[in-house]
Amino acid sequence: MANLLPTVELPSGVIEYATYGPADTALPPIVFMHGAVVDHRLWEPVAELLAERGHRCFVPLMPLGSHRIPWGPDADRSPRGASRLLREFVGHFDLSSATLVANDTGGAVTQFALDEDPRFVSRVVFTNCDAFDLFPPQPFRLFFALMRHRLLLKPLVDSMRLTTLRHSPLGVGLLLNDPDPDLTASVFVPLQDDVRIRDDFRAFLREISPAELATVTARMSRVDLPVRFVWGRDDRCFTLEHGRRFASVFTGADGEGARFVEIADARTFVSLDQPHAVAAEIATFTAEESEKKLR
């Protein structure tokens, strides 16, 4: 990720972002929300496939550990603060008609955003992510607790230079089937090289509260947007049982609830494991719900 992406200055911070697909299209835009210690490339395979279908895709590089522009100590570096940044990004680019797609920690941030404004986008796709008090799941709850300490964070992220450790069940090897060593190494570089990024990340981790997210998840029953779940079947962090329980919270304006789609041979990072299946589900869901609006 050597080349800088375009940047946008928002009230809550300056962030980079990536775009894919035609700028002039009649199809609804897609906004992707990633989680902690990953960047826009988590969604790149899916975004490129949707771009080929004619969708304009936006992927903000959120300040969650793999960012390169410091968020800074004056910012609200909490999940709710990140959700405000997400809503500001959507507002800045006039993306209220978008489908928002979230993964991992980004699913929690999306819930905080919906809690503040349940109609800031037009529809939502949740992939494998935090909900209720599973924020984050093990073993990452232990790692995040350790990373909150200034003296421990640098050695812990430096240990991720070792591919065998990084790709083990204690690292990203738990999250996807066939990790790309160059990609998995590069997402840790900002934390390894920049004390300001480490400071941002520690501040964010200190604000994570499983009890607070449990309260927010329960309030998702008030959200009447169309919601779809696209869930990696083999995930050991966010299991099918967890995903279905989360989906049951959403009743929807029509009372039908949220449809839950299982994706075979995929774990937490379902967008990297099965990009074609994920892109197809997002495109179909967006088209179906857009047609309903026109009736």
C-alpha positions as CSV (number, residue, x, y, z in Angstrom):
1,M,0.0,0.0,0.0
2,A,2.8,2.4,-0.9
3,N,0.8,4.8,-3.0
4,L,-1.4,7.3,-1.2
5,L,-5.1,7.3,-1.8
6,P,-7.3,10.4,-2.2
7,T,-8.1,12.0,1.1
8,V,-11.2,13.8,2.4
9,E,-11.3,16.2,5.3
10,L,-14.3,15.5,7.5
11,P,-15.4,17.2,10.8
12,S,-14.1,14.2,12.7
13,G,-10.9,13.6,10.9
14,V,-9.0,13.3,7.6
15,I,-9.1,9.9,6.0
16,E,-8.0,8.2,2.8
17,Y,-10.5,6.4,0.6
18,A,-10.6,4.2,-2.5
19,T,-13.2,4.2,-5.2
20,Y,-14.1,1.6,-7.9
21,G,-16.4,1.7,-10.8
22,P,-18.0,4.4,-13.0
23,A,-18.6,7.8,-11.5
24,D,-21.7,8.2,-13.7
25,T,-24.1,5.3,-13.1
26,A,-27.8,4.8,-12.5
27,L,-27.1,1.9,-10.1
28,P,-27.0,2.6,-6.3
29,P,-23.6,3.1,-4.9
30,I,-22.0,0.7,-2.4
31,V,-20.0,1.7,0.7
32,F,-17.8,-0.8,2.5
33,M,-16.9,-0.7,6.1
34,H,-13.8,-2.7,7.2
35,G,-12.7,-3.6,10.8
36,A,-9.6,-3.3,12.9
37,V,-6.1,-3.7,11.5
38,V,-7.2,-4.1,7.9
39,D,-7.7,-1.5,5.2
40,H,-9.6,-1.0,1.9
41,R,-8.0,-4.0,0.3
42,L,-10.2,-6.3,2.4
43,W,-13.0,-5.3,0.1
44,E,-11.1,-4.7,-3.1
45,P,-11.9,-8.1,-4.8
46,V,-15.6,-7.6,-4.1
47,A,-15.6,-3.9,-5.0
48,E,-13.9,-4.6,-8.4
49,L,-16.5,-7.3,-9.2
50,L,-19.3,-4.9,-8.4
51,A,-17.6,-2.1,-10.4
52,E,-17.7,-4.5,-13.4
53,R,-21.5,-4.7,-12.9
54,G,-21.7,-0.9,-13.0
55,H,-21.8,0.1,-9.3
56,R,-19.7,2.9,-7.9
57,C,-18.0,1.6,-4.8
58,F,-16.5,3.6,-2.0
59,V,-14.1,2.2,0.7
60,P,-13.1,4.7,3.4
61,L,-9.8,3.7,5.1
62,M,-11.0,4.1,8.6
63,P,-8.6,4.9,11.5
64,L,-8.7,1.5,13.0
65,G,-5.1,0.5,13.0
66,S,-4.0,0.2,9.4
67,H,-4.6,3.9,8.6
68,R,-1.7,6.1,7.6
69,I,-3.1,9.6,8.5
70,P,-3.2,9.9,12.3
71,W,-6.7,10.5,13.8
72,G,-5.1,12.5,16.7
73,P,-5.8,12.9,20.4
74,D,-8.4,15.7,19.8
75,A,-10.7,13.2,18.0
76,D,-13.3,11.0,19.6
77,R,-11.4,7.8,19.1
78,S,-14.1,5.4,20.1
79,P,-16.4,3.1,18.2
80,R,-19.1,5.8,18.3
81,G,-16.6,8.3,17.1
82,A,-15.7,6.0,14.2
83,S,-19.4,5.7,13.5
84,R,-19.7,9.5,13.3
85,L,-16.8,9.5,10.8
86,L,-18.5,6.9,8.7
87,R,-21.8,9.0,8.7
88,E,-19.8,12.1,7.8
89,F,-18.2,10.2,4.9
90,V,-21.6,9.1,3.6
91,G,-22.9,12.6,3.9
92,H,-19.9,14.3,2.2
93,F,-20.3,12.2,-0.9
94,D,-24.1,12.2,-0.9
95,L,-24.4,8.5,-0.5
96,S,-27.7,8.2,1.3
97,S,-28.9,5.9,-1.5
98,A,-26.1,3.5,-0.9
99,T,-25.9,-0.1,0.3
100,L,-23.5,-0.2,3.3
101,V,-21.6,-3.5,3.6
102,A,-19.8,-4.1,7.0
103,N,-17.4,-6.7,8.3
104,D,-15.7,-7.6,11.7
105,T,-15.3,-4.5,13.9
106,G,-16.9,-2.5,11.1
107,G,-20.1,-4.3,11.9
108,A,-20.0,-2.9,15.4
109,V,-19.2,0.6,14.1
110,T,-22.1,0.3,11.6
111,Q,-24.5,-0.5,14.5
112,F,-23.3,2.6,16.4
113,A,-23.9,4.6,13.2
114,L,-27.5,3.2,12.7
115,D,-28.1,3.9,16.4
116,E,-27.4,7.6,15.8
117,D,-29.2,7.8,12.4
118,P,-31.1,4.7,11.3
119,R,-31.6,6.0,7.8
120,F,-28.2,7.5,6.9
121,V,-28.0,4.8,4.1
122,S,-30.7,3.0,2.2
123,R,-29.9,-0.7,3.0
124,V,-27.3,-2.7,4.9
125,V,-25.4,-5.9,4.4
126,F,-23.7,-7.4,7.5
127,T,-21.0,-10.0,6.9
128,N,-19.3,-11.8,9.8
129,C,-19.0,-9.2,12.6
130,D,-19.3,-8.2,16.2
131,A,-22.7,-8.0,17.8
132,F,-24.2,-8.2,21.3
133,D,-21.3,-8.6,23.8
134,L,-19.1,-10.4,21.4
135,F,-16.8,-7.4,20.9
136,P,-14.3,-8.7,20.0
137,P,-14.3,-12.5,20.1
138,Q,-11.5,-14.6,21.5
139,P,-8.6,-14.8,21.0
140,F,-8.7,-11.2,19.9
141,R,-10.4,-10.0,23.1
142,L,-7.2,-11.1,25.0
143,F,-4.9,-9.5,22.3
144,F,-6.9,-6.2,22.3
145,A,-6.7,-6.1,26.1
146,L,-2.9,-6.5,26.0
147,M,-2.6,-4.0,23.1
148,R,-4.2,-1.2,25.2
149,H,-0.9,-0.9,27.1
150,R,1.7,1.3,25.5
151,L,4.6,-0.9,26.4
152,L,3.0,-4.0,25.0
153,L,1.5,-2.8,21.7
154,K,4.8,-2.3,19.8
155,P,6.2,-5.8,20.7
156,L,2.9,-7.4,19.9
157,V,2.6,-5.9,16.4
158,D,6.3,-6.4,15.7
159,S,5.8,-10.1,16.4
160,M,3.4,-10.1,13.4
161,R,6.5,-9.7,11.1
162,L,6.8,-13.5,11.4
163,T,4.6,-15.1,8.8
164,T,4.3,-18.3,10.8
165,L,2.9,-16.4,13.8
166,R,0.8,-14.0,11.6
167,H,-0.8,-16.9,9.8
168,S,-1.3,-19.1,12.8
169,P,-4.7,-19.7,14.6
170,L,-3.6,-16.9,16.9
171,G,-3.4,-14.4,14.0
172,V,-5.1,-13.8,10.7
173,G,-4.9,-17.6,9.9
174,L,-8.1,-17.8,12.0
175,L,-9.9,-15.3,9.8
176,L,-9.4,-16.5,6.3
177,N,-8.6,-19.7,4.4
178,D,-5.6,-18.8,2.3
179,P,-3.8,-15.7,3.6
180,D,-1.7,-13.6,1.2
181,P,1.6,-13.0,3.1
182,D,2.3,-9.7,1.5
183,L,-1.2,-8.4,2.3
184,T,-1.2,-9.7,5.9
185,A,2.2,-8.2,6.5
186,S,1.4,-4.8,5.1
187,V,-1.7,-4.1,7.2
188,F,0.5,-4.1,10.3
189,V,3.1,-1.7,9.0
190,P,1.4,1.5,10.1
191,L,1.2,0.2,13.7
192,Q,4.8,-1.0,13.5
193,D,6.2,2.2,12.1
194,D,4.2,5.1,13.5
195,V,3.8,5.9,17.2
196,R,0.8,8.1,16.4
197,I,-1.0,5.3,14.7
198,R,-0.3,3.1,17.8
199,D,-1.7,5.9,20.0
200,D,-4.9,6.1,17.9
201,F,-5.4,2.3,18.1
202,R,-4.8,2.1,21.8
203,A,-7.3,4.9,22.3
204,F,-9.9,3.1,20.2
205,L,-9.3,-0.2,22.1
206,R,-9.7,1.5,25.4
207,E,-13.2,2.6,24.4
208,I,-14.4,-0.8,23.3
209,S,-17.2,-2.0,25.6
210,P,-19.0,-5.3,25.1
211,A,-21.8,-4.1,27.4
212,E,-22.4,-1.0,25.4
213,L,-22.5,-2.9,22.1
214,A,-25.0,-5.4,23.6
215,T,-27.3,-2.4,24.3
216,V,-26.9,-1.0,20.9
217,T,-27.4,-4.3,19.1
218,A,-30.7,-4.7,20.9
219,R,-31.8,-1.4,19.6
220,M,-31.3,-2.5,16.0
221,S,-34.8,-3.8,16.2
222,R,-35.9,-0.2,15.6
223,V,-34.0,-0.1,12.2
224,D,-36.5,-0.5,9.4
225,L,-34.1,-0.5,6.5
226,P,-33.7,-3.6,4.3
227,V,-31.0,-5.7,5.9
228,R,-29.2,-8.8,4.5
229,F,-26.7,-11.1,6.2
230,V,-24.0,-12.7,4.1
231,W,-22.1,-15.0,6.5
232,G,-19.0,-17.2,6.1
233,R,-20.1,-20.6,7.2
234,D,-16.7,-21.8,8.5
235,D,-16.0,-18.8,10.9
236,R,-14.9,-19.9,14.3
237,C,-15.0,-16.3,15.7
238,F,-18.4,-15.2,14.5
239,T,-20.2,-18.5,14.2
240,L,-23.4,-19.2,12.3
241,E,-25.3,-19.3,15.5
242,H,-24.0,-15.8,16.4
243,G,-24.9,-14.5,13.0
244,R,-28.4,-15.9,13.0
245,R,-29.0,-14.5,16.5
246,F,-27.9,-11.1,15.2
247,A,-30.1,-11.4,12.1
248,S,-33.2,-12.2,14.3
249,V,-32.9,-8.7,15.9
250,F,-34.0,-7.1,12.6
251,T,-37.8,-7.3,11.9
252,G,-37.9,-4.7,9.1
253,A,-40.8,-2.5,8.0
254,D,-42.5,-5.4,6.3
255,G,-42.1,-7.7,9.3
256,E,-40.3,-10.2,7.2
257,G,-36.9,-9.8,9.0
258,A,-33.5,-10.0,7.6
259,R,-32.6,-12.8,5.2
260,F,-29.5,-14.8,6.2
261,V,-27.3,-16.3,3.5
262,E,-24.5,-18.8,4.3
263,I,-21.3,-18.6,2.2
264,A,-19.5,-22.0,2.0
265,D,-15.7,-22.3,2.4
266,A,-15.4,-18.8,4.0
267,R,-14.4,-17.5,7.4
268,T,-14.5,-14.0,8.9
269,F,-12.9,-12.3,5.9
270,V,-15.6,-13.7,3.6
271,S,-14.8,-11.0,1.0
272,L,-11.4,-12.4,0.5
273,D,-12.3,-16.1,0.8
274,Q,-15.3,-16.0,-1.6
275,P,-15.5,-12.6,-3.4
276,H,-17.7,-13.8,-6.3
277,A,-20.3,-15.2,-4.0
278,V,-20.3,-12.1,-1.8
279,A,-20.5,-9.7,-4.8
280,A,-23.4,-11.6,-6.3
281,E,-25.4,-11.4,-3.0
282,I,-24.7,-7.7,-2.6
283,A,-25.7,-7.0,-6.2
284,T,-28.9,-9.1,-6.0
285,F,-30.0,-7.6,-2.7
286,T,-29.3,-4.0,-3.9
287,A,-31.3,-4.6,-7.1
288,E,-34.2,-6.3,-5.4
289,E,-34.6,-3.5,-2.8
290,S,-34.1,-0.7,-5.3
291,E,-36.9,-2.2,-7.4
292,K,-39.2,-2.3,-4.4
293,K,-38.6,1.4,-3.9
294,L,-39.8,2.1,-7.4
295,R,-43.1,0.2,-7.1
